[in-house]
Amino acid sequence: MRKILRVLLLPAILLLLLTSCNTETTYFNYTFKGEGDNWSGVYKQEANEKLITKKNKVTSESSKQYNLVLRYKGDQSDLEEIKQMKYTFKAKHSSGSQTIEGPVEVAMLKMGASGNGSVEKKDSVIKVTAEWDGKSEEFELKYEK
């Protein structure tokens, strides 16, 4: 009798556990690109959002990692002439800025972060502003397949 009870009880418990908690993961791995007259930028995001259904309640968890790379379109040696630079970006769910005291090196034109929270979607537009030695340029980064 105990063997029969064990044989029936174990599958019943497993079935209960599998149906009581369900997860679905959606990935938001996107690249946004754009350029102005003097600068271009690439914003890459690797993110996921998990919808968790547990006892008829739906909750979500998300994680993301992004990086922004800014590139000067002119002669790269011109970067050494820049005395002060600031660049910023603003997206729907994230933003950042960096100030650099010259000379500017290519490696300094990168920023990134990771964490939890809302993620950018394909229709997001990321606004970038570059300011250097009294000059300013704004441009937008848009999703690129």
LUMGU-668831 format. One record per residue: residue number from 1; residue in three letters; x, y, z of N, C-alpha, C in turn. Coordinates in pm, 1 decimal. Example, Ala and Ser with C-alpha at 12.3 -4.5 7.8 and 13.67 -1.06 7.14 Angstrom:
<nodes>
NODE seq type     n_c1     n_c2     n_c3    ca_c1    ca_c2    ca_c3     c_c1     c_c2     c_c3
NODE   1  ALA   1319.0   -569.0    780.0   1230.0   -450.0    780.0   1320.0   -330.0    780.0
NODE   2  SER   1285.0   -225.0    708.0   1367.0   -106.0    714.0   1290.0      3.0    787.0
</nodes>
This chain:
<nodes>
NODE seq type     n_c1     n_c2     n_c3    ca_c1    ca_c2    ca_c3     c_c1     c_c2     c_c3
NODE   1  MET     82.3   -119.7      0.0      0.0      0.0      0.0     87.2    126.7      0.0
NODE   2  ARG    194.8    125.9     78.1    283.2    241.3     83.8    349.4    268.4    -51.4
NODE   3  LYS    388.4    159.8   -121.2    451.0    176.7   -251.4    354.8    241.1   -350.1
NODE   4  ILE    231.5    199.7   -349.8    131.2    254.5   -441.4    108.1    401.3   -408.8
NODE   5  LEU     99.8    433.3   -281.2     80.4    571.4   -238.9    198.4    658.7   -282.4
NODE   6  ARG    319.9    608.8   -265.3    439.3    682.0   -306.9    442.2    701.8   -458.3
NODE   7  VAL    407.7    600.0   -531.4    409.4    607.4   -677.8    306.7    709.1   -727.9
NODE   8  LEU    193.1    718.8   -663.6     90.6    813.6   -705.7    115.3    954.3   -651.9
NODE   9  LEU    167.8    963.6   -532.7    187.8   1092.1   -468.2    301.8   1173.1   -531.0
NODE  10  LEU    410.8   1109.6   -566.2    524.9   1179.5   -623.4    489.5   1249.8   -755.3
NODE  11  PRO    429.0   1184.3   -852.0    390.5   1255.9   -974.8    289.4   1367.2   -949.5
NODE  12  ALA    199.7   1346.7   -853.6    100.6   1449.4   -822.8    168.3   1574.8   -766.7
NODE  13  ILE    266.3   1559.5   -681.4    338.9   1673.5   -625.2    418.5   1744.4   -734.7
NODE  14  LEU    484.9   1670.0   -820.6    560.5   1731.1   -930.6    469.1   1809.0  -1024.1
NODE  15  LEU    354.8   1752.3  -1056.2    259.2   1820.4  -1143.1    209.4   1949.5  -1078.0
NODE  16  LEU    182.1   1946.4   -951.3    138.0   2064.7   -878.5    244.6   2173.5   -880.0
NODE  17  LEU    370.0   2137.5   -858.8    478.9   2234.6   -860.6    498.6   2296.1   -999.3
NODE  18  LEU    488.8   2215.0  -1101.8    509.3   2265.6  -1237.9    397.3   2358.4  -1282.9
NODE  19  THR    276.8   2334.0  -1240.9    165.5   2418.4  -1285.1    143.5   2540.8  -1196.6
NODE  20  SER    199.5   2541.7  -1076.5    175.5   2655.2   -987.6    267.6   2773.9  -1017.1
NODE  21  CYS    379.4   2752.8  -1084.0    472.3   2861.7  -1114.2    518.1   2848.7  -1258.8
NODE  22  ASN    490.3   2951.2  -1339.6    524.6   2948.9  -1480.1    601.7   3076.4  -1512.8
NODE  23  THR    709.6   3065.7  -1588.7    784.8   3184.6  -1628.4    795.4   3191.7  -1779.3
NODE  24  GLU    796.2   3313.1  -1829.4    813.7   3337.7  -1972.1    913.1   3452.5  -1985.5
NODE  25  THR   1020.1   3431.2  -2060.8   1124.5   3532.4  -2075.5   1120.3   3592.0  -2215.2
NODE  26  THR   1124.3   3724.0  -2221.4   1131.1   3796.7  -2348.0   1263.3   3871.2  -2350.9
NODE  27  TYR   1331.2   3865.0  -2465.2   1461.5   3929.4  -2479.3   1448.5   4057.9  -2559.9
NODE  28  PHE   1522.7   4160.4  -2518.3   1523.9   4291.0  -2584.3   1669.4   4328.1  -2615.3
NODE  29  ASN   1730.3   4255.3  -2706.4   1868.7   4279.3  -2745.6   1866.8   4364.8  -2871.8
NODE  30  TYR   1888.1   4494.9  -2854.2   1873.1   4590.1  -2963.6   1997.9   4675.5  -2980.0
NODE  31  THR   2017.3   4722.6  -3103.0   2122.3   4818.1  -3134.9   2057.3   4942.3  -3194.4
NODE  32  PHE   2094.0   5057.9  -3140.7   2043.6   5186.6  -3187.9   2162.3   5263.8  -3245.1
NODE  33  LYS   2144.6   5322.4  -3364.0   2253.5   5395.6  -3428.6   2204.9   5529.9  -3479.6
NODE  34  GLY   2298.2   5624.2  -3489.8   2266.3   5754.3  -3546.1   2390.7   5839.3  -3556.6
NODE  35  GLU   2376.5   5954.8  -3622.2   2491.6   6042.4  -3636.9   2449.1   6185.0  -3663.3
NODE  36  GLY   2541.1   6275.3  -3632.8   2527.7   6416.3  -3664.9   2637.7   6453.3  -3763.2
NODE  37  ASP   2668.8   6581.3  -3771.6   2773.2   6625.9  -3863.6   2912.9   6583.6  -3818.1
NODE  38  ASN   2937.5   6586.7  -3686.6   3071.3   6560.3  -3633.2   3084.6   6431.1  -3554.5
NODE  39  TRP   2972.3   6379.3  -3504.7   2975.0   6263.7  -3415.0   2876.0   6157.6  -3460.5
NODE  40  SER   2906.5   6033.0  -3429.0   2811.3   5924.3  -3448.7   2808.2   5842.9  -3319.9
NODE  41  GLY   2704.0   5764.6  -3302.1   2692.0   5687.0  -3179.8   2624.2   5553.6  -3202.5
NODE  42  VAL   2659.2   5458.9  -3117.3   2597.4   5326.4  -3117.0   2563.9   5292.3  -2972.2
NODE  43  TYR   2437.4   5257.9  -2948.5   2389.6   5217.6  -2816.5   2344.8   5072.0  -2829.5
NODE  44  LYS   2408.0   4982.9  -2754.4   2370.8   4841.5  -2757.2   2312.1   4802.8  -2623.2
NODE  45  GLN   2199.9   4733.5  -2629.0   2130.9   4689.5  -2508.5   2110.0   4538.7  -2515.2
NODE  46  GLU   2144.4   4471.3  -2408.0   2110.5   4330.5  -2389.5   2023.3   4324.7  -2265.0
NODE  47  ALA   1897.8   4286.3  -2283.6   1804.4   4289.4  -2171.2   1705.2   4174.6  -2181.7
NODE  48  ASN   1647.7   4141.7  -2068.6   1539.4   4043.1  -2067.8   1438.7   4079.8  -1961.2
NODE  49  GLU   1319.3   4033.2  -1984.4   1209.5   4056.0  -1891.1   1138.1   3923.5  -1871.4
NODE  50  LYS   1126.1   3883.2  -1747.6   1059.4   3757.7  -1713.7    923.0   3787.9  -1655.1
NODE  51  LEU    821.3   3730.0  -1715.4    687.0   3735.2  -1657.5    668.0   3607.3  -1578.9
NODE  52  ILE    636.8   3622.1  -1453.7    623.9   3506.8  -1364.8    479.1   3497.3  -1319.3
NODE  53  THR    417.4   3384.9  -1350.4    280.6   3359.6  -1306.7    286.4   3258.8  -1193.1
NODE  54  LYS    236.8   3301.2  -1080.1    239.2   3214.9   -962.2    106.9   3232.4   -889.1
NODE  55  LYS     32.2   3125.6   -880.5    -98.6   3127.5   -813.7   -187.4   3238.2   -870.7
NODE  56  ASN   -195.9   3242.8  -1003.4   -279.6   3338.4  -1077.0   -239.0   3484.3  -1058.9
NODE  57  LYS   -119.0   3510.4  -1009.8    -65.2   3646.0  -1000.2     51.9   3657.2  -1096.0
NODE  58  VAL     56.7   3766.9  -1170.4    165.2   3788.4  -1265.6    256.0   3899.0  -1212.7
NODE  59  THR    384.0   3868.1  -1201.7    483.8   3966.7  -1165.5    592.5   3966.0  -1273.4
NODE  60  SER    679.1   4065.1  -1271.0    785.8   4066.9  -1371.0    918.5   4104.0  -1306.3
NODE  61  GLU   1023.9   4053.5  -1365.9   1160.0   4085.7  -1327.8   1233.9   4119.8  -1456.0
NODE  62  SER   1318.0   4219.9  -1451.6   1395.0   4253.3  -1570.9   1539.3   4281.9  -1534.1
NODE  63  SER   1625.2   4261.5  -1629.9   1765.6   4297.5  -1613.6   1815.5   4349.2  -1747.1
NODE  64  LYS   1911.3   4441.7  -1740.7   1963.3   4497.7  -1865.3   2108.9   4536.2  -1848.7
NODE  65  GLN   2173.7   4539.9  -1962.0   2310.3   4587.3  -1970.6   2317.5   4668.4  -2099.0
NODE  66  TYR   2377.5   4786.4  -2091.8   2389.4   4867.0  -2212.6   2525.9   4931.3  -2219.0
NODE  67  ASN   2565.3   4968.4  -2340.6   2683.5   5051.0  -2356.3   2660.9   5147.1  -2471.8
NODE  68  LEU   2718.1   5264.2  -2458.6   2711.3   5368.8  -2558.7   2853.8   5398.7  -2602.3
NODE  69  VAL   2875.8   5399.2  -2733.2   3005.5   5434.3  -2788.1   2985.2   5553.8  -2880.3
NODE  70  LEU   3059.8   5658.9  -2852.2   3054.7   5780.6  -2932.8   3180.3   5783.9  -3019.3
NODE  71  ARG   3165.8   5829.1  -3145.2   3281.5   5832.3  -3235.0   3287.5   5968.0  -3304.9
NODE  72  TYR   3405.7   6026.7  -3303.2   3428.4   6151.2  -3375.6   3448.4   6118.1  -3522.8
NODE  73  LYS   3376.0   6187.1  -3611.2   3378.9   6154.3  -3753.5   3495.4   6218.8  -3827.3
NODE  74  GLY   3559.9   6317.5  -3765.2   3673.9   6384.4  -3828.7   3802.6   6308.6  -3804.8
NODE  75  ASP   3911.6   6377.5  -3824.1   4044.3   6321.1  -3801.0   4060.0   6292.3  -3651.6
NODE  76  GLN   4092.2   6171.0  -3616.3   4100.7   6130.6  -3476.1   4205.7   6210.3  -3398.5
NODE  77  SER   4304.9   6263.7  -3467.8   4406.3   6345.1  -3398.8   4346.1   6476.9  -3349.3
NODE  78  ASP   4233.1   6519.0  -3405.7   4164.8   6640.3  -3358.9   4115.3   6624.4  -3214.4
NODE  79  LEU   4090.2   6501.9  -3172.3   4043.3   6477.9  -3035.5   4144.5   6528.6  -2933.0
NODE  80  GLU   4272.1   6520.1  -2965.8   4376.5   6563.4  -2873.6   4373.0   6713.9  -2849.6
NODE  81  GLU   4310.0   6787.9  -2941.0   4301.6   6933.4  -2930.8   4188.1   6978.8  -2837.8
NODE  82  ILE   4093.3   6890.4  -2810.9   3976.5   6925.9  -2730.1   4019.9   6944.4  -2584.8
NODE  83  LYS   3980.9   7059.0  -2528.0   4018.4   7088.8  -2389.7   3914.0   7042.4  -2289.4
NODE  84  GLN   3786.8   7049.2  -2328.0   3679.5   7004.0  -2239.1   3564.9   6949.8  -2323.8
NODE  85  MET   3510.5   6840.2  -2278.7   3401.7   6776.8  -2351.6   3301.2   6718.0  -2253.4
NODE  86  LYS   3176.0   6724.5  -2292.6   3069.2   6659.2  -2216.9   2974.7   6596.6  -2318.0
NODE  87  TYR   2937.0   6472.1  -2292.3   2834.9   6411.2  -2376.6   2731.2   6343.3  -2288.9
NODE  88  THR   2608.5   6349.0  -2335.5   2496.4   6293.8  -2260.8   2408.0   6213.9  -2354.4
NODE  89  PHE   2332.5   6122.6  -2295.8   2227.5   6055.8  -2371.7   2104.2   6046.7  -2284.1
NODE  90  LYS   1989.9   6048.5  -2348.2   1863.0   6036.7  -2276.4   1771.7   5946.8  -2358.1
NODE  91  ALA   1731.0   5837.5  -2296.5   1636.8   5744.4  -2356.2   1511.6   5742.6  -2269.4
NODE  92  LYS   1414.9   5664.3  -2306.6   1290.7   5660.1  -2229.7   1314.6   5606.5  -2088.2
NODE  93  HIS   1402.4   5504.3  -2076.5   1420.8   5438.4  -1947.7   1562.8   5445.8  -1892.8
NODE  94  SER   1650.0   5522.2  -1956.0   1785.7   5535.5  -1903.8   1847.2   5665.6  -1955.1
NODE  95  SER   1949.7   5708.8  -1885.7   2021.3   5829.6  -1927.3   2159.4   5825.6  -1865.2
NODE  96  GLY   2247.7   5909.3  -1917.2   2382.0   5914.8  -1862.8   2456.6   6033.6  -1918.5
NODE  97  SER   2565.2   6070.0  -1852.0   2648.9   6178.6  -1900.8   2791.8   6154.9  -1854.6
NODE  98  GLN   2882.4   6215.1  -1927.9   3022.9   6205.0  -1892.3   3091.6   6334.5  -1931.4
NODE  99  THR   3175.4   6385.2  -1841.4   3253.9   6505.0  -1867.5   3400.9   6465.8  -1872.0
NODE 100  ILE   3471.1   6518.5  -1972.3   3611.8   6484.0  -1992.4   3693.0   6612.9  -2000.9
NODE 101  GLU   3799.5   6616.3  -1924.6   3896.2   6726.0  -1935.9   4001.8   6678.2  -2034.7
NODE 102  GLY   4029.4   6755.8  -2139.1   4116.3   6716.3  -2248.7   4257.7   6683.5  -2205.6
NODE 103  PRO   4334.3   6624.8  -2293.6   4294.3   6582.5  -2427.2   4204.2   6458.4  -2421.6
NODE 104  VAL   4116.7   6448.2  -2519.1   4019.8   6338.3  -2525.0   4082.9   6218.8  -2596.7
NODE 105  GLU   4067.3   6102.6  -2537.9   4113.8   5978.9  -2600.3   3992.5   5898.0  -2643.8
NODE 106  VAL   4008.5   5819.4  -2748.4   3898.8   5739.3  -2802.2   3837.5   5650.3  -2693.7
NODE 107  ALA   3919.3   5593.4  -2608.0   3870.0   5503.9  -2502.6   3776.8   5574.8  -2404.6
NODE 108  MET   3785.8   5708.9  -2397.3   3701.0   5784.8  -2305.2   3560.2   5804.7  -2358.4
NODE 109  LEU   3537.2   5773.2  -2482.4   3408.0   5799.2  -2545.9   3315.5   5678.1  -2536.6
NODE 110  LYS   3320.6   5610.1  -2424.5   3237.3   5491.7  -2400.1   3180.5   5500.0  -2259.7
NODE 111  MET   3057.4   5456.7  -2245.9   2999.2   5443.5  -2112.3   2899.1   5329.3  -2114.9
NODE 112  GLY   2874.0   5272.4  -2000.2   2779.6   5162.3  -1992.0   2738.1   5136.5  -1849.4
NODE 113  ALA   2637.9   5052.6  -1835.2   2588.5   5017.1  -1702.2   2505.7   4890.1  -1713.1
NODE 114  SER   2472.5   4835.3  -1600.2   2382.8   4720.1  -1594.4   2298.0   4731.9  -1469.4
NODE 115  GLY   2186.9   4662.8  -1469.7   2099.9   4666.5  -1353.5   1961.9   4615.1  -1385.5
NODE 116  ASN   1868.8   4649.9  -1300.9   1729.4   4610.3  -1316.9   1648.0   4732.1  -1357.5
NODE 117  GLY   1525.6   4708.3  -1397.4   1438.0   4819.5  -1432.1   1384.4   4805.9  -1572.0
NODE 118  SER   1317.0   4908.2  -1616.0   1255.6   4907.4  -1748.2   1362.1   4903.5  -1856.5
NODE 119  VAL   1325.6   4844.5  -1968.8   1418.8   4830.2  -2080.1   1369.9   4911.4  -2199.8
NODE 120  GLU   1464.0   4948.8  -2286.3   1427.2   5019.6  -2408.3   1363.3   4921.9  -2506.1
NODE 121  LYS   1262.6   4970.2  -2577.4   1195.0   4889.8  -2679.8   1241.3   4938.0  -2818.0
NODE 122  LYS   1200.9   4865.3  -2922.2   1244.0   4898.3  -3058.2   1207.6   5040.6  -3099.1
NODE 123  ASP   1095.7   5090.2  -3051.7   1050.9   5223.2  -3093.5   1113.1   5336.5  -3011.5
NODE 124  SER   1201.9   5303.7  -2920.1   1269.4   5406.9  -2840.6   1359.9   5492.0  -2928.8
NODE 125  VAL   1369.5   5617.5  -2894.2   1462.5   5709.8  -2959.0   1556.5   5761.6  -2851.0
NODE 126  ILE   1685.4   5751.3  -2875.7   1785.1   5792.4  -2778.6   1847.6   5922.5  -2827.5
NODE 127  LYS   1835.4   6026.5  -2747.6   1888.4   6158.3  -2784.9   2028.1   6174.6  -2726.2
NODE 128  VAL   2122.1   6208.7  -2812.5   2261.6   6226.0  -2772.2   2301.0   6371.2  -2793.6
NODE 129  THR   2371.1   6428.1  -2696.5   2425.0   6563.5  -2708.5   2575.1   6557.3  -2680.9
NODE 130  ALA   2652.0   6615.1  -2771.9   2796.8   6626.1  -2753.5   2831.2   6774.7  -2747.5
NODE 131  GLU   2904.5   6814.1  -2643.6   2949.2   6952.8  -2627.3   3099.8   6950.2  -2609.5
NODE 132  TRP   3170.6   7028.2  -2691.2   3315.7   7032.4  -2682.1   3365.1   7171.9  -2718.8
NODE 133  ASP   3445.1   7227.2  -2630.9   3508.9   7357.7  -2652.4   3414.1   7462.4  -2710.8
NODE 134  GLY   3296.4   7478.3  -2651.1   3200.8   7579.9  -2694.5   3113.3   7539.7  -2812.8
NODE 135  LYS   3133.2   7422.5  -2867.0   3050.8   7373.7  -2977.6   2953.1   7270.8  -2922.3
NODE 136  SER   2843.3   7250.9  -2995.4   2742.6   7155.7  -2949.9   2676.1   7088.8  -3069.5
NODE 137  GLU   2641.7   6962.7  -3051.2   2571.8   6889.4  -3156.3   2476.1   6790.4  -3091.0
NODE 138  GLU   2356.1   6781.5  -3145.9   2256.5   6685.2  -3099.7   2217.9   6595.1  -3215.8
NODE 139  PHE   2195.5   6468.8  -3184.1   2146.1   6374.9  -3285.5   2072.5   6262.0  -3214.9
NODE 140  GLU   2003.8   6180.9  -3291.8   1921.4   6073.1  -3236.3   1973.5   5938.2  -3280.8
NODE 141  LEU   1961.5   5841.5  -3190.5   1991.9   5703.2  -3221.0   1860.1   5628.1  -3232.4
NODE 142  LYS   1845.8   5551.6  -3340.0   1722.7   5475.6  -3362.2   1757.1   5329.0  -3383.4
NODE 143  TYR   1659.0   5245.0  -3356.1   1675.8   5099.9  -3368.9   1718.9   5064.0  -3510.0
NODE 144  GLU   1816.7   4976.6  -3516.2   1862.7   4925.5  -3645.1   1863.4   4774.2  -3639.6
NODE 145  LYS   1803.8   4712.8  -3739.4   1799.1   4565.5  -3743.0   1934.2   4506.1  -3762.3
</nodes>
